[in-house]
Amino acid sequence: MGILAAGEKAISTTNRNFVGRMGSTKSEVYLANPAVAAASAITGRISSPEESNKINIQDSTIKKS
């Protein structure tokens, strides 16, 4: 944890985003609402809450619908 290095990506629920605010000017920061941020933490990529509901937490598999 800490500031972002060049090439790193993060998703944040802050209300401000400008180049270099969270670290390197060559990092990428995406703003999202809390539900999208939580879903993304579960899936490991930017995801909708509906997508995270398809994950079986106990065996970490994604259900096909």
N, CA, C and O atoms as a GROMACS GRO file, in nm:
protein
  260
    1MET      N    1   0.084  -0.117   0.000
    1MET     CA    2   0.000   0.000   0.000
    1MET      C    3   0.089   0.124   0.000
    1MET      O    4   0.206   0.119   0.037
    2GLY      N    5   0.031   0.231  -0.042
    2GLY     CA    6   0.104   0.357  -0.048
    2GLY      C    7   0.072   0.428  -0.177
    2GLY      O    8  -0.035   0.411  -0.234
    3ILE      N    9   0.167   0.508  -0.222
    3ILE     CA   10   0.143   0.581  -0.347
    3ILE      C   11   0.165   0.491  -0.467
    3ILE      O   12   0.240   0.393  -0.461
    4LEU      N   13   0.100   0.526  -0.576
    4LEU     CA   14   0.110   0.446  -0.698
    4LEU      C   15   0.238   0.478  -0.774
    4LEU      O   16   0.279   0.593  -0.784
    5ALA      N   17   0.300   0.374  -0.826
    5ALA     CA   18   0.419   0.389  -0.910
    5ALA      C   19   0.375   0.401  -1.055
    5ALA      O   20   0.259   0.377  -1.088
    6ALA      N   21   0.466   0.437  -1.141
    6ALA     CA   22   0.438   0.449  -1.284
    6ALA      C   23   0.383   0.316  -1.337
    6ALA      O   24   0.440   0.211  -1.311
    7GLY      N   25   0.273   0.322  -1.410
    7GLY     CA   26   0.212   0.204  -1.470
    7GLY      C   27   0.114   0.131  -1.380
    7GLY      O   28   0.041   0.044  -1.429
    8GLU      N   29   0.108   0.163  -1.252
    8GLU     CA   30   0.012   0.098  -1.163
    8GLU      C   31  -0.126   0.158  -1.182
    8GLU      O   32  -0.140   0.273  -1.224
    9LYS      N   33  -0.229   0.079  -1.151
    9LYS     CA   34  -0.368   0.122  -1.164
    9LYS      C   35  -0.438   0.105  -1.031
    9LYS      O   36  -0.406   0.014  -0.953
   10ALA      N   37  -0.535   0.194  -1.005
   10ALA     CA   38  -0.613   0.185  -0.882
   10ALA      C   39  -0.754   0.232  -0.909
   10ALA      O   40  -0.780   0.308  -1.002
   11ILE      N   41  -0.845   0.184  -0.826
   11ILE     CA   42  -0.983   0.233  -0.829
   11ILE      C   43  -1.007   0.300  -0.694
   11ILE      O   44  -0.966   0.248  -0.590
   12SER      N   45  -1.073   0.414  -0.696
   12SER     CA   46  -1.088   0.494  -0.576
   12SER      C   47  -1.230   0.548  -0.566
   12SER      O   48  -1.298   0.567  -0.667
   13THR      N   49  -1.275   0.572  -0.443
   13THR     CA   50  -1.408   0.629  -0.422
   13THR      C   51  -1.399   0.776  -0.382
   13THR      O   52  -1.496   0.832  -0.332
   14THR      N   53  -1.284   0.838  -0.404
   14THR     CA   54  -1.270   0.980  -0.372
   14THR      C   55  -1.353   1.064  -0.468
   14THR      O   56  -1.401   1.014  -0.570
   15ASN      N   57  -1.370   1.190  -0.435
   15ASN     CA   58  -1.447   1.278  -0.523
   15ASN      C   59  -1.359   1.367  -0.610
   15ASN      O   60  -1.408   1.456  -0.678
   16ARG      N   61  -1.227   1.342  -0.606
   16ARG     CA   62  -1.135   1.420  -0.689
   16ARG      C   63  -1.032   1.330  -0.753
   16ARG      O   64  -0.987   1.232  -0.694
   17ASN      N   65  -0.997   1.364  -0.874
   17ASN     CA   66  -0.894   1.289  -0.944
   17ASN      C   67  -0.820   1.386  -1.036
   17ASN      O   68  -0.880   1.446  -1.125
   18PHE      N   69  -0.692   1.399  -1.015
   18PHE     CA   70  -0.610   1.477  -1.107
   18PHE      C   71  -0.474   1.411  -1.114
   18PHE      O   72  -0.433   1.339  -1.022
   19VAL      N   73  -0.404   1.435  -1.222
   19VAL     CA   74  -0.276   1.369  -1.249
   19VAL      C   75  -0.181   1.390  -1.132
   19VAL      O   76  -0.157   1.503  -1.089
   20GLY      N   77  -0.126   1.280  -1.082
   20GLY     CA   78  -0.029   1.284  -0.975
   20GLY      C   79  -0.086   1.288  -0.834
   20GLY      O   80  -0.010   1.286  -0.738
   21ARG      N   81  -0.216   1.294  -0.819
   21ARG     CA   82  -0.276   1.305  -0.686
   21ARG      C   83  -0.245   1.184  -0.597
   21ARG      O   84  -0.223   1.200  -0.477
   22MET      N   85  -0.242   1.066  -0.654
   22MET     CA   86  -0.220   0.945  -0.575
   22MET      C   87  -0.084   0.882  -0.600
   22MET      O   88  -0.062   0.765  -0.567
   23GLY      N   89   0.006   0.957  -0.658
   23GLY     CA   90   0.140   0.902  -0.683
   23GLY      C   91   0.193   0.950  -0.817
   23GLY      O   92   0.181   1.067  -0.851
   24SER      N   93   0.251   0.859  -0.889
   24SER     CA   94   0.316   0.891  -1.016
   24SER      C   95   0.217   0.952  -1.116
   24SER      O   96   0.100   0.914  -1.121
   25THR      N   97   0.266   1.045  -1.195
   25THR     CA   98   0.184   1.103  -1.300
   25THR      C   99   0.160   1.002  -1.412
   25THR      O  100   0.078   1.026  -1.501
   26LYS      N  101   0.231   0.890  -1.410
   26LYS     CA  102   0.214   0.786  -1.511
   26LYS      C  103   0.130   0.669  -1.458
   26LYS      O  104   0.124   0.564  -1.523
   27SER      N  105   0.066   0.686  -1.343
   27SER     CA  106  -0.026   0.584  -1.291
   27SER      C  107  -0.166   0.616  -1.341
   27SER      O  108  -0.192   0.725  -1.393
   28GLU      N  109  -0.257   0.520  -1.325
   28GLU     CA  110  -0.396   0.538  -1.370
   28GLU      C  111  -0.489   0.519  -1.251
   28GLU      O  112  -0.484   0.417  -1.183
   29VAL      N  113  -0.573   0.618  -1.226
   29VAL     CA  114  -0.669   0.612  -1.116
   29VAL      C  115  -0.809   0.625  -1.174
   29VAL      O  116  -0.838   0.718  -1.249
   30TYR      N  117  -0.895   0.530  -1.140
   30TYR     CA  118  -1.033   0.530  -1.186
   30TYR      C  119  -1.123   0.561  -1.067
   30TYR      O  120  -1.106   0.503  -0.960
   31LEU      N  121  -1.218   0.652  -1.086
   31LEU     CA  122  -1.313   0.686  -0.980
   31LEU      C  123  -1.438   0.602  -0.996
   31LEU      O  124  -1.487   0.580  -1.108
   32ALA      N  125  -1.491   0.555  -0.884
   32ALA     CA  126  -1.609   0.469  -0.887
   32ALA      C  127  -1.690   0.489  -0.760
   32ALA      O  128  -1.642   0.544  -0.661
   33ASN      N  129  -1.814   0.443  -0.764
   33ASN     CA  130  -1.895   0.447  -0.642
   33ASN      C  131  -1.854   0.329  -0.554
   33ASN      O  132  -1.785   0.238  -0.601
   34PRO      N  133  -1.894   0.328  -0.427
   34PRO     CA  134  -1.852   0.222  -0.335
   34PRO      C  135  -1.890   0.081  -0.380
   34PRO      O  136  -1.813  -0.013  -0.359
   35ALA      N  137  -2.005   0.065  -0.442
   35ALA     CA  138  -2.047  -0.069  -0.485
   35ALA      C  139  -1.955  -0.123  -0.594
   35ALA      O  140  -1.918  -0.240  -0.592
   36VAL      N  141  -1.918  -0.038  -0.689
   36VAL     CA  142  -1.827  -0.080  -0.796
   36VAL      C  143  -1.687  -0.106  -0.739
   36VAL      O  144  -1.621  -0.202  -0.780
   37ALA      N  145  -1.641  -0.022  -0.647
   37ALA     CA  146  -1.510  -0.044  -0.586
   37ALA      C  147  -1.505  -0.177  -0.510
   37ALA      O  148  -1.407  -0.250  -0.519
   38ALA      N  149  -1.612  -0.209  -0.436
   38ALA     CA  150  -1.617  -0.337  -0.363
   38ALA      C  151  -1.620  -0.455  -0.459
   38ALA      O  152  -1.550  -0.554  -0.438
   39ALA      N  153  -1.701  -0.446  -0.562
   39ALA     CA  154  -1.709  -0.554  -0.662
   39ALA      C  155  -1.574  -0.574  -0.730
   39ALA      O  156  -1.533  -0.687  -0.756
   40SER      N  157  -1.506  -0.465  -0.758
   40SER     CA  158  -1.376  -0.472  -0.823
   40SER      C  159  -1.271  -0.535  -0.732
   40SER      O  160  -1.182  -0.607  -0.779
   41ALA      N  161  -1.280  -0.508  -0.603
   41ALA     CA  162  -1.188  -0.571  -0.508
   41ALA      C  163  -1.208  -0.722  -0.504
   41ALA      O  164  -1.112  -0.798  -0.488
   42ILE      N  165  -1.332  -0.765  -0.518
   42ILE     CA  166  -1.362  -0.909  -0.517
   42ILE      C  167  -1.313  -0.977  -0.644
   42ILE      O  168  -1.256  -1.086  -0.638
   43THR      N  169  -1.335  -0.914  -0.759
   43THR     CA  170  -1.302  -0.979  -0.886
   43THR      C  171  -1.158  -0.956  -0.931
   43THR      O  172  -1.105  -1.033  -1.011
   44GLY      N  173  -1.095  -0.850  -0.879
   44GLY     CA  174  -0.958  -0.822  -0.920
   44GLY      C  175  -0.948  -0.739  -1.047
   44GLY      O  176  -0.840  -0.721  -1.102
   45ARG      N  177  -1.061  -0.688  -1.094
   45ARG     CA  178  -1.065  -0.599  -1.212
   45ARG      C  179  -1.188  -0.511  -1.196
   45ARG      O  180  -1.276  -0.542  -1.115
   46ILE      N  181  -1.197  -0.404  -1.272
   46ILE     CA  182  -1.313  -0.316  -1.261
   46ILE      C  183  -1.437  -0.394  -1.305
   46ILE      O  184  -1.446  -0.441  -1.418
   47SER      N  185  -1.531  -0.406  -1.212
   47SER     CA  186  -1.649  -0.491  -1.233
   47SER      C  187  -1.773  -0.426  -1.176
   47SER      O  188  -1.765  -0.341  -1.087
   48SER      N  189  -1.887  -0.468  -1.227
   48SER     CA  190  -2.014  -0.422  -1.171
   48SER      C  191  -2.049  -0.508  -1.050
   48SER      O  192  -2.001  -0.620  -1.038
   49PRO      N  193  -2.132  -0.456  -0.961
   49PRO     CA  194  -2.176  -0.538  -0.847
   49PRO      C  195  -2.244  -0.668  -0.891
   49PRO      O  196  -2.229  -0.771  -0.826
   50GLU      N  197  -2.317  -0.663  -1.002
   50GLU     CA  198  -2.383  -0.784  -1.052
   50GLU      C  199  -2.281  -0.892  -1.088
   50GLU      O  200  -2.303  -1.010  -1.065
   51GLU      N  201  -2.170  -0.850  -1.146
   51GLU     CA  202  -2.066  -0.946  -1.184
   51GLU      C  203  -2.004  -1.012  -1.061
   51GLU      O  204  -1.974  -1.132  -1.063
   52SER      N  205  -1.984  -0.936  -0.954
   52SER     CA  206  -1.923  -0.994  -0.834
   52SER      C  207  -2.017  -1.094  -0.767
   52SER      O  208  -1.971  -1.181  -0.694
   53ASN      N  209  -2.147  -1.081  -0.790
   53ASN     CA  210  -2.243  -1.176  -0.732
   53ASN      C  211  -2.232  -1.315  -0.793
   53ASN      O  212  -2.284  -1.411  -0.737
   54LYS      N  213  -2.165  -1.326  -0.907
   54LYS     CA  214  -2.150  -1.455  -0.974
   54LYS      C  215  -2.031  -1.536  -0.920
   54LYS      O  216  -2.010  -1.649  -0.962
   55ILE      N  217  -1.956  -1.478  -0.828
   55ILE     CA  218  -1.836  -1.546  -0.778
   55ILE      C  219  -1.871  -1.630  -0.656
   55ILE      O  220  -1.938  -1.582  -0.564
   56ASN      N  221  -1.826  -1.753  -0.657
   56ASN     CA  222  -1.841  -1.841  -0.541
   56ASN      C  223  -1.718  -1.818  -0.454
   56ASN      O  224  -1.609  -1.865  -0.487
   57ILE      N  225  -1.734  -1.748  -0.344
   57ILE     CA  226  -1.622  -1.710  -0.258
   57ILE      C  227  -1.547  -1.833  -0.204
   57ILE      O  228  -1.425  -1.828  -0.191
   58GLN      N  229  -1.617  -1.942  -0.174
   58GLN     CA  230  -1.552  -2.057  -0.112
   58GLN      C  231  -1.455  -2.126  -0.205
   58GLN      O  232  -1.351  -2.172  -0.159
   59ASP      N  233  -1.484  -2.135  -0.335
   59ASP     CA  234  -1.388  -2.200  -0.424
   59ASP      C  235  -1.336  -2.108  -0.533
   59ASP      O  236  -1.269  -2.152  -0.626
   60SER      N  237  -1.366  -1.978  -0.520
   60SER     CA  238  -1.314  -1.873  -0.609
   60SER      C  239  -1.337  -1.900  -0.757
   60SER      O  240  -1.251  -1.869  -0.840
   61THR      N  241  -1.452  -1.957  -0.792
   61THR     CA  242  -1.483  -1.978  -0.932
   61THR      C  243  -1.593  -1.882  -0.975
   61THR      O  244  -1.678  -1.844  -0.895
   62ILE      N  245  -1.592  -1.845  -1.099
   62ILE     CA  246  -1.696  -1.758  -1.153
   62ILE      C  247  -1.801  -1.843  -1.220
   62ILE      O  248  -1.771  -1.922  -1.309
   63LYS      N  249  -1.926  -1.826  -1.176
   63LYS     CA  250  -2.036  -1.902  -1.235
   63LYS      C  251  -2.072  -1.845  -1.371
   63LYS      O  252  -2.082  -1.723  -1.386
   64LYS      N  253  -2.092  -1.930  -1.467
   64LYS     CA  254  -2.137  -1.887  -1.599
   64LYS      C  255  -2.289  -1.877  -1.596
   64LYS      O  256  -2.358  -1.968  -1.547
   65SER      N  257  -2.341  -1.766  -1.649
   65SER     CA  258  -2.488  -1.753  -1.650
   65SER      C  259  -2.542  -1.768  -1.789
   65SER      O  260  -2.663  -1.760  -1.808
   0.00000   0.00000   0.00000
